């Protein structure tokens, strides 16, 4: 959904069309750094740290759930503690980054930018160390040409335009050729001060109105919507259909059971529903129940995946110089694969491959592809293959074990 006073979709498309580079805030558009209970706890810990140093907190700061706001205010009422509070906040952010959940659609945006030749930068009020810790979990730092995190001076945090200007300089792009995606009023204010268009990401009720009132050029409530617009402006050429993950496992659900798969819950109780069940699968693959059927979980790596129907093989692109290299080397990879048995999977027939964070009845909102399988039970075989020094693939082979009924 996109919100704008007049012709919202056209407005968003116009902004994206002009964008030669994309700047993205971290906490919100990329991931949910703090869970619903973590931010208040961290803010309370920082208040205790400040009081423990003999400083009396101003009345307006004795409560509140935003640790960044407390850090920013420290520069005013206790500047001698800025370093101490900043270090404690960074430590808490790094700890949170170890388990931060990726925002649904975030890496659809990243993939669309990469496919259309737009460099990416993260511009955040969070510490660069925490951003690095999150990106390092899945080797994602390579997707970003620049990462601008919090410096040593609280007065240079957004809404100050300094971080945005720094990102523009590192990307070597003019302000009118960039767009900033952020979920806070401070993002909008920083973008406007730097002369950069801003797309607000409204991930909570009431935020769309606040971002629009602050001057956001357009507002989206789903990062996948933004990814679709980015991809439409410059259509990428692909040799095979690939399905990407926002950070968690992919899943293959029988078509007859799609309505039973609910994906990730967006409740504020830190519960992630069916998506959480998929995330609990250990190893490369696993099978879980979906209603009266079974789904095949492609776990371990959030790798781009395609399906070769003539071989009944899922090909997972771990790393390679290009898609052309993957396609060229698949026959060699299959030939040298050292297969390992990984159990069995029973399907009622054709199934859909998609990001497990999405619901089965909402596939129009995400990339998916059909595995045209006969009903029956299949032996699952897996193989990690390096057909050359620059390429690594994970293969998942389905071998018919019983004749379809």
N, C-alpha and C positions, 0 to 999 in steps of 0.2 A: 504494500500500500504506500502511496506517495501523497503528501499533503502540500497543497499550494493554493492560493486564492483563485488563480485562473489557469486552466489547462495544465494541471500538475505534471502529467506525463511528458508533455511537450517541453515544459520548463526544465525538468530533470534531464531530458535528452539533449536539450540545447547546451546545458552546463557541461555534461559529460562529453559531448561532441568536441567542445573546445579544449578539453583537458588533455595536455600532453604528459602530465605527471600527476600522480595521486598521492596525497599525504593522508595518513590515517592515524587517528588517536588510538591508543592501546587498550586501556581498560574500558570496555564497552564494545566498540566496533570489532576488535580483534578477539578479546576473550573477556570472561568474567573473572577479574583478578581476585576479588574478595567475595566469598559467599555471603548470604544474607545475614549471618551472625558474626562474620569475621571483622568487618569494618568497625562496628561499635566496640568490639573487644580491643582492637588495636588502638582506636582513639582513646579508650579508657586507660590502656597501658601507657600511652604517651602522656596523658594528663598526670598519671601517677609518677612518671619519671620526672616531669617538670616540678611537681609539688615536692618530690623527694629532694630536689636541689634547692629547696627553700624559697621557691618563687610562688607568689600568690596568683592564682588564675583569675583573670577578669570574669565577672559574673556571667557574661554572655558565652564564655568558653567552658563553663563547668559541666555542660552537657553537650551533646552533639555526636553524630555518627561518622563524620568525615575527617579521617586522619590528615588528609592533605590540607584542609582548611586550618586545622590546628597548627600544622607545621608552618603554614604561611603566616599565621598570626604570631607565631613565636618570634619572628623577626622584628615585630613591633613592640611586644611587651617584655620579651626576654632575649634580646639579640645574642647574648653570650651563650645561649643554649641551642642556637641554630644548628651547629655541627653535631651536637649530641643527639638532638631530636631527629635530625635528618638521617643520621646513621641508624638509629633505632627503627625509623620508618622504613629505610631501605632493607634492613634485615627482615622485617615483617613481610615486605613485598616479595623478597626473594623466596621466603618460605612459602608464601601463597602461590607464587608462580609455579611451584613444583606440582600443584594439583589444579591449577586454573583451568576451567572448562572453556573450550573454544566456542566463540559465538557462531551460531548456525549461519552459514552463508559467508563467513569471513574469508575463508580461503577459496570460495567461489569468486569473490572479488579479486583476490590475489591472482588466481588462475586467469581470470579475464584480462587483468592488467598485463600479465606476462604474455598472454596470447596476442594481445593487440599492441605490444611494444611500448607500454607506458611504464616508466620506472616508478618504483614505490618507495615511500619513506614513512617511518613511524615517527610521529611527533607527539610526545607525551609528557605529562607532569609526573609520571612515575619514574623511578630510577632506571637508568640504562642497564644496570646490573640485573634488575628483576626482568626487564624485557628480554635481555640476553638469556637468562635462565629459562624463560618460557620458550623462546625460539629454539634454544639448544635441545629441548626435549625431543623434537622431531626434525632436527637439521633444517630449520626453516629460515635461519638468518640469511641464507643465500638468496632468498626472494626479495630482500630489501636492500636498495642501494644506499640507504642512510637510516640510522636510528638515532633520533634526538631525544634523550631522556632528561630528567631533572638535573640541573646543575647545582652549584653550591649557594646560589643566591635566590631566595624565595621570591624576591621581587621580579625575577625574570621568568617565573612560571606563567603559562597562559592564564589570564587574557593578555599578558604582554606578548607582542608579536615576535619577540626575539627568537623563540624556537622555530617558528614558521619560517622566518627569514633565513635562519641557519640552514634549514632543510632545503629551501630554494637554492641557496648558494651551493650546497653540496651536490644537488641534482643538476645545477647549471641550467635552471629554467626560470623564465620570467613569471612574476606573480599572476598575470592574466592568462598564463598557459597552464595553471595548476588548479587543483581543487582539494580542499581539506574535508575529510569525513570525520565528524566528531559527535559525541552524545551529550555535550555539556554547553551551557551558555558561554562559558569561558572559551570554548573552541570557536564558537561563532564570532565572538568579540576579537579574538586573536587573528582569525582569518580576515575579518573586515579591516582591521588595523594594518594588516600586511598587504592588502589589496588582492586577496585570494578569494575565489568563490568558495562557499561552504555548503556542504550537504549535511544536514542534521540527521543523526540516527536516533530515533525515538524508541527506546527499548522498555519504557515504562509508561503507564497511564499518565496523561497530563504533560508529558515531556514534549510532544509534538507541538502543542500550543506555545510552550515556553521558548522552544527553539525558533519557531516561526516569528514570534514576537521580538526575539533578539536580533532578527535579521537574516536567518538562514535562507539561502537562495532556493532550497528545496528541502523536503524532509521525507525520509523513508522510515518505515517501521520494520523492514526486513532487509537484511544485507543481500539476500539473494536477488531481490528486485534490482538493486544497484548493479549486481554482477551481470544480470541479463541486459541492462542498458549498456554497460561497458562493452559487453561482447557484441552487441548489435551494431555498434558504431564502426567497428572494423572486424569483419568476419574472419576468424582464423581458419586456416586450411589444415585439416587433420586427415590422416590416412585411415585411421580406425576410430570408432566411437569409444571414448574413454569416460569413465565415471570417477569423479574425485570425491574425497572425503573432506569435511570441515575440520577433521582432527581425530575423529574416532574411527571405529571399524566400519567397513561396508557390510551389507547384508544382502542375501539372495532369498527372497520370499516367494513361495508359490503364488501365482496369480489369484487362486481361489482363497488365499488367506490374507490378502493385502489389507483388507479392512480390519483385521485383528492386530496389525502392527501399529502401535501408537507413537513410536519414536520417542523423542525427548520431551519430558514434561517441562513446562515453563513456570511451575509453581515456585514460590519463594521458600520452600522447605528443604532445599538442597537435594531433592529427590529427582532422578532423571528417568524414571519409568522404564519402558522397554529398552531404551538406549543404554541405560545402566546395565541391563542384563547382557547386552551385546558387549559392553566394555569389560565385563567380567570374564569373558572367554580368554583362556590362556593359550599361548601358542599361535600358530599361523592360521588355523581354522578351528571351527567348532560348530556344533549343532545345538539349537535351542528350540523349545516348543513355541509355536504361534497358533493359538487356538487348538484345533485338532490336527494341525499340520506341523511340519518342521521347517525351520529356516537355516540356511548355511551362513555362518558368520566368517567373513574374511578379516582376520584380526591382525594384531602385532604391529603392522605398519599402515599408516594412512596413505597408501600408495595409489596412484592412478591405475585403474584396472579396466581391462577389456575382456571380451569373451570370444573365443574362436569356436563357432558351432560345429565346424567340420571335425575338430579334434576333441570337443567337450573340455576345453582347457580355459581357465581364467588366467590371464597374463597380468602380473602385477609389476609395474615399472618402478623399480627401486632407485636406480640411477642409470643414466645413459646420456650420450652426447646429444641425441635428438630422437624424435619419434621414428624417423626414417631408420635410424640404427636399430631401434627395438624391433621394428617390423622385419628388417633384414636378418636379424640374428635369432628370431624366434625358432625357425626350423633347426638351427644348430643347437639352441638351448634344449629343445625337446629331445634331440638326438643324444645329448650327453647327460641328460637329467638323471640324477641318482634318486629315484623315487622312494618316499617313505609313506607307509600306510598311516592314515589319520582318521580311521573310523568309517562310518557309513552315514549316508543322508538319504532319507526317503522323501520324495516330492510327489505331489498329486498331478504334476504336469509342468507346463511352462512357468518360469519364475522371473521376477524382476530384480535386477541388481541396482542398489542405490545406497546412499548414505544412511546409515542406521539411525541418525538423529531425526530423520523425517518420518512422518506417518505414511503408511502404505496407501492411504486414500488421498494423499497430497502430493503425488509424484509430478504433477504439472508444475510444481514450484522448484524442482531440482532435476539435475541430469540423471538419467536412468537408462538402462538397456535391458532387452529381453533375452533370457537364456531359454531357447526353444528346446525344452527337454521332454522326453516321453515320461509318462508316469511310471514310477518304479523306485527301486533302491539302488544307490550308487556307492561303490567303494571310492573313498576320497584318498587321493595320493598327492603329496606335496613335494616340491623340490626347489631348493635355492640354487640358482645357476648363474655362473659368471662366464658367458660365452666369449668375452674378451676382457681386457684389463679395464676398460672404461664402462662396462655394462654389467648390471646385476638385475636379475629378474627372480620373482617368486612365481612358480607355476602351481596351479591347483587343478588337478586332473580328475574328472569324474568318469569312473569305469562302471558300466552297467553290470550289476551283480545279479539282478533277477529280471526276468523278462517282464515288460509292462503288462499289466492285467487288462 
